[in-house]
């Protein structure tokens, strides 16, 4: 009986650790904008969702910008379809997101994850 209790506790702790991503910032909108500054450690995730009233006319472009210098780091998301996804980043820093959207409602969540969680978010090649 004691072994079962210990096993249940271990499983509970493991499942708690599995969902340890902490939301640093959340941004919502339907137009073009540059977000407020956010600070992240490495690794971190961009959890995105795109919705709209039309199936084929929506678009979302997101670029990452260094907060202090304004330097364009790169395009991190470009889609013309409703949906959602995750993007993994391995560089810590202070950033902003520059968002351009067409006929779309978007939600972007910046999530901090632990280094040991990084492998769960590594893109896998299709079989």
C-alpha positions in Angstrom: 0.0 0.0 0.0 2.8 2.4 0.8 4.4 1.7 -2.5 1.2 2.7 -4.3 1.0 6.0 -2.3 4.6 6.8 -3.2 4.0 6.0 -6.8 0.9 8.2 -6.9 2.9 11.1 -5.4 5.7 10.6 -7.9 3.2 10.6 -10.8 1.5 13.7 -9.4 4.8 15.6 -9.1 5.9 14.5 -12.6 2.7 15.7 -14.2 3.0 19.0 -12.3 6.5 19.5 -13.7 5.3 18.6 -17.2 3.1 21.7 -17.3 5.7 24.1 -15.8 5.6 26.7 -18.6 5.0 30.1 -17.0 3.2 32.8 -19.0 5.4 35.9 -18.9 3.2 38.1 -21.1 0.0 37.7 -23.1 -0.9 39.9 -26.0 -4.3 40.0 -27.9 -5.5 42.0 -30.7 -6.9 42.3 -34.2 -4.7 44.8 -35.9 -1.1 46.0 -36.3 1.0 46.8 -33.3 4.3 46.6 -31.5 4.0 45.0 -28.0 5.3 46.1 -24.7 8.7 45.0 -23.7 9.1 41.5 -22.1 12.1 39.9 -20.5 12.8 36.1 -20.9 15.5 33.6 -20.0 16.5 30.8 -22.3 14.6 28.7 -23.3 11.2 30.3 -24.0 8.2 29.7 -26.2 5.8 31.8 -28.3 2.4 30.2 -28.0 0.3 31.7 -30.8 -3.3 31.4 -32.0 -4.9 33.0 -35.0 -8.7 33.2 -35.6 -10.9 35.2 -37.9 -14.3 35.4 -39.6 -12.9 34.2 -43.0 -11.2 30.9 -43.8 -8.8 32.1 -46.5 -8.3 35.9 -46.1 -6.6 36.0 -42.7 -2.9 36.7 -42.3 -0.4 37.1 -39.4 3.2 38.2 -39.5 5.2 38.4 -36.3 8.8 39.7 -36.0 11.0 39.7 -33.0 12.8 43.0 -32.1 15.4 43.7 -29.4 13.8 46.1 -26.9 16.7 48.4 -26.3 18.3 48.7 -29.7 15.2 48.2 -31.8 17.3 45.7 -33.9 15.2 43.4 -36.1 16.0 39.9 -34.9 13.9 38.1 -37.5 10.5 37.0 -38.6 9.2 34.4 -36.2 5.8 33.6 -37.7 4.1 34.0 -41.0 0.7 32.4 -41.7 -2.3 32.9 -43.9 -4.4 30.2 -42.1 -6.3 30.1 -38.9 -4.6 27.9 -36.3 -2.2 27.7 -33.5 1.3 26.6 -32.6 4.4 26.9 -30.6 7.8 28.4 -31.5 10.9 27.7 -29.4 13.6 30.3 -28.7 17.0 29.7 -27.2 18.1 33.3 -26.7 17.4 35.2 -23.4 16.9 39.0 -23.5 14.5 41.9 -23.6 12.2 41.9 -26.6 9.1 43.3 -28.3 7.0 41.6 -31.0 6.0 43.6 -34.1 2.6 42.3 -35.3 1.0 42.8 -38.6 -2.4 41.1 -39.2 -5.2 41.1 -41.8 -8.8 40.3 -41.0 -7.6 38.3 -38.0 -7.9 38.0 -34.2 -4.6 36.9 -32.6 -3.4 35.8 -29.2 0.4 35.6 -28.4 1.6 34.2 -25.2 5.3 34.4 -24.2 6.0 31.4 -21.9 9.1 30.7 -19.9 10.1 27.0 -19.8 12.8 25.2 -17.9 15.9 24.0 -19.8 15.0 20.3 -19.3 11.7 20.9 -21.0 13.3 22.2 -24.2 13.5 18.8 -25.9 9.7 18.5 -25.8 9.4 21.5 -28.1 12.2 20.7 -30.6 10.7 20.4 -34.1 10.6 16.9 -35.4 11.0 15.9 -39.0 8.0 14.1 -40.6 8.4 10.4 -41.0 
